[in-house]
Amino acid sequence: MQQARRVIERKSLTSKEKTEAYERIEAELFGFGILDKHIKNNQITEIIIDAPNKIDVELGGVLYRLGEDVPFEQDEVFDHDEELQQWTDNLMRMAKAERSLNYGNPRVNVELANGERVEATCPPITEHITVNIRKSVKQTKKYSANDQIATGSATEAMLKFLLAAARGKATMLFLGGTGTGKTTWVRTLMEDGGFDPEERVIMIEDVRETNASLKRFLSMQTVTQGQNKIDMVALFEECMRKRPDRVCVSEIRGVEAAVFLLTSAAGHDGAMTTMHAGSPEKAVFLLVMRMRQAGYNMSEQFLERFIHEQVHIMVFIARTRDGRRRISRIVEVNSLDKPNVPKFKDIFLWDPLTDTFEWVNDIEPDKRREWTINGAEVPSKGGEISAIVG
């Protein structure tokens, strides 16, 4: 670096040009090279490389092609496969990956120091090296409750309801596709009044990304590399010894479903997690499958009944074609032991044709009473608020 500085100083460059040269060299040596500025841009949430000259960045939920689309038409791409290979090798070194990306190991999934999730492939899986860099929530713009309303993700009434559910210690499941903002909503509710500021909250995560600004917040992360691998089940057992008031799980993709559901069953109400499912029925079906994968070989009916007892609210989030994010549906999940109460009841619905929200139903009286006892001010469709006075 010192030699590079001496070379730059000898050149007839303006102060601005010298600064840009220093930044470029530093990015090449210690950062992300030509993509460094996009990693540092907290408005960009993901970088997708499908070939040396096919690089997209996600901004505001929309993909833009570098070197082509405004406002990135002047941005650089890689010249050839060898340059992309060198860049990827440097990325693997930064991640301290156990194995490099090559023909014999054509798929790598790693986490970088700042929390970026990297998924990379190469031939023979794909024609060119491909890389997806998903930035952690802590690297992107934080969305407050007011931001969620301002961007149209939800109405004020929906926000009040979700905050009441969180404050009332409802166990909540946030569902939607990749990049819809599920984790962002979890953090919004944590930080903007959904959790008592004195509560001790432990988050079990694959990637340390929630990064909530809470007084007593602890993130516990799985270990996937090395000999001493630690999964979510082991972390759950460990966190039970750390006096949690709430235990949340970052995302359900497998046997961690058991961790999430057992959290509530163990008396730690108010857990939150995210998963991919398009409807309440599919969510329960997937949870049953995950429980069985974890070794809980009870009947489907028993597991479904158990899930309906542990999960109270499902929040579905969609992303429109132009990148806008909307809470499309808030669903109450009810016990199967109540014959005259529907298994699932819509509370709020979003109409994608008119881009409007409707408050269609109130929650069941037993949930309203429980949330109120837990200290929540519970709004209703008619405008009344249930709360303990005094």
Steps between C-alpha positions, in 0.01 A plus 500: 500500500788737581657431161170574332476828688847602380406422139180703527680796657741512203212527255359835389162446656255733666421451868166342406664263251757393760228432755307292246818308413570424867142384553514278192825333610370452854180345363700264278732391781272492803144531371269401219682660208270649238198407714630661819284813475188289455580300812541828692173643363242424771216546250618192306389172656639237263760457225447226240774388260394258224802554272795743481289759315162412655485663842179622664448697819175514693392851593158561650391150409586548130794346312727730297762374254842660547629669187151516346218622723464853637644605747771233465568531126857623560594231752771246428463126450764229469680468166528121490462176697858509629445840661180377664685189620771714664235717663316192631823348634559821695142482629561146628817617676307783664243245619775266623317223318611144570508422127539714190249515216615274216395216270546246778304715747253691278274635775595713802277662761683729744454802723728803493622695801229767474222245466462481122372161386683372191373220277736419211503238225727419206529243218377230468193627691484829307664617178675789674583576861187633669490686831210624711594739780208560735585784735405465864222715643754695707671614174185632339267786585316453828123526469316649792128457554443840337709393200285190455189718486662765277604239242150351496606165644214523750243741639517663841219272619693191388812623674310561825355151477840336441659697783214390728551138395872523573446683829230248591755221450331337203722250322537637147606355168606731213463342158600603148755461225866597508552873533145585607616651830405231751804550723461877468149477641618282788760760591251786460263344751783418738637853502187715468297395800408138442735375771529622857835684515592308817453157341799277432469391136711222349506461121612166354638561151684334213637842409530779755276748319215615726725730703213647699572809709360364824638543851527125561536345155726201438559335162614138500629375165539147367847374406506325162875473435774318685482187711282637781181574305214643706143491367186682611384213720823521700468879522144466629620274781776749581279808495256340745782530755539873437175619660313618189167678518451442128673269256471579129625303200625676188357267235340158476642288220529160665509339843523844664118497476507280807719756678253777425189307602656355814599853605135587544415163650775551759322811628696766311210673327540772240747328269541617140645333193487509119441234237399449138136399446216641294201429724415405860417146392836457323682650797347246739569217252866603477530531878362146537760377250781683681392358836516150355843571353608593851393158625152578636316206344156565642194490276433786261183584693688522830775722356248725326310543826829578680592764239160668531555528874847657466462741204259790547553744211628456143613805303533457123718745308504547122719692258342663195650500151637850553668404827248632752451289812156446651362303790248305295326315780492482878346175621393387845580134572252337736491187712347191337320428827244773424245350259317826428815703436675489160850349490622814326336842502606794285545819701642727226508451123678689221340543156781507239271645232414812698804492730272544801470325836185383677450416865261206462475339845593539865698240690325249723404624849736259679803638314388857560471427872841329516678779309338759726612314812853499358494879479398565139257766386298290256320690222178376342334542163244735652768727640482392864818417688519233769750588770557463870451842657710611795 
